Structure formats: structure tokens, C-alpha cells
Amino acid sequence: MRVYQRLLMASPSSIASKATLGPAPMALLPPIPLYRRILRVHRKKLPPEMRLLGDEYVKSEFRAHRNVENPIHIVGFLTEWQLYAQKLEGDSWRGEKLDKAKLDKMSDQQIGQLYELMRTIQNKGEEENE
């Protein structure tokens, strides 16, 4: 994410189309402050078992995208994580379903990861019920 400083100076609408970014363009947070914000929101809003799972996932995703050079990928990555943090802060995430448009854009590998995450969450729920 070395290119992020140049991206922060540009408005999101000048980098990608408004249709991909959502209804209102927002200022993107740099990766490290966004990462810290997400972990802080997890600490405040999530129960301990969900927090452990969420923290590990966030850490692995930010590590995996550390050396991405494509500006469009960086903007998309930061935008989605910023929207995630905003939803958690506003408590509008509970019971929300995944947007079909986002699901259609996912690769087979991403859908596999999403399925693994779903199975992990279901297994945790079953363990708690027993």
C-alpha cells in the first residue's frame, strides 16, 4: 500500500467511478489509522468470541494486502473496510444480508473464504448451544 499517500490527495470520485464507491464519496482513511479504528470498534462493540475471530480476520486481510500496488484495488479495499467500520459503529450490521452485487463481483476464492467464515461462525454458535 505504498501508493496510498497519492491516493489520499485525490478524491475518490477522481480515482474510480461513483457507482463503484457508493452514493456519497468519502475521504479515505490511511491504512494504519483505519486498521486501528476497526480493532477499536471490535473491542467496543463485539462480544469476546466474535472479537477474536474478527481481529484475526482483519489482521490477515491487512497483511495480505500490504504490498498491493494497484490503486483501484487499494481504494476498493480501504473503502470496503471503512464502510465496515462505520456499520459497526452505528450498530446497523446485525442481521444485514450480503449485497448481491458484491457477491457477484467476488472470485471463486473469495466465495470459498466467505463460506469458510460462515461455517466457523455456525460452529461457534453450535458450541455455545451445547
N, C-alpha and C positions, 0 to 999 in steps of 0.2 A: 504494500500500500504506500509505496514511496511517492506516488503521483498525487496523493490526496491533498497536498498543500495547494497545488494548482487548481484542483477541483473545488476547493473551498472558496477560492476567489471568484469562481464563476457561479452564476445562478444555475440551479438545477434545470430550468427550462432551456438554458442555452446549451446544455450538455446532451440532454435526451428529450424526447417529445413529452408533452404534458400528459398524454394519455397513459404512458407507462409509469409516471410518477404519482398519479392520483389527482384529485381535484384541485388541490392548492399546493403550489411549490413551497417547500420549507427549506430553511437553512440547515445543511447537513452538519452534524457534529463530527469532529475528527474521530478516528477510530478509538484511541485510548480513552478520551472522555466518555464516548458512547459505551464502551466496554464497562467502564466503572459505573456508569449510570444504570446499566442493565443489572449488574451484580448487586448494586444498592437496592434497586427495585425488588429484586428477588428476595433480598434479606428482609425487606419491609412487608411485602405482600404475599409471599408464598409460604405454605406450610413446609416444615423441615425436609420431608421426603421429596416434595416437588422441587424444593430449592436445590437439593443435592443433584438431582437429575438435570435441572435447568442450568445450573452453574457449569457442570461438566460439559453439557452440550454447547453452551456459549463459548467456553474456553476452547473446545476443539474446533469450532467453526472459525473463530477469530485466528487461531493458529494456522488453520488450513488455508486461509485467505491472506495471510501475512505478506506473501510475495506476489500477489496478483498485480499485473501491470496494466491491464485493460481498463481504461477509465469508465467505460459503461458498466463493466462488472463491479467496479468499486462503488460507483454511485448506486447501483441496484442493491448491492449488499448492505451498504450503510443506510439506505432509505428504508429497506425492509426491517432492519434491526431497530431503527429509530421509531418506526411505526409500532413495532412490537413493544418497545419500552413505553411509548405513550399509551398504548392499550392497557398495559399492566398498571400503570399509574392511575388510570381512570377506571379500573375495575370493569371494563367493557369486554373483557376477554372470556369470561366464564360462559360456557355454553355456545360460544360462537363457532360456526362451521367454516371450514376452509373454502375460500372463494374458488369457484370452478375455473375461472380464467387463470388463476395462479396454478392450479393443479394441471391444467392443460399445457402450461409452459414448462413443467418440470420434466427432467430427463428420467429415464428408467432407474438410474442410480438414486436420484433424489426421491423418487416414489418408494424405492426399496428402503431408504433411510427413514422415510416417514412411516412406513409400515412397521419397521423395527421399533421406532419410538412409540407407536400406538400399542404394540404388543408389550413393551416394557411397562407402559402406564397401566395397561389392563392387568398384567401380572402383579404389579404393586397393589392394585385395588383388590385383587383376589386374595393376596397375602393378608391384607388388613382385615378382610371379612372373616378369615378363618380364625 
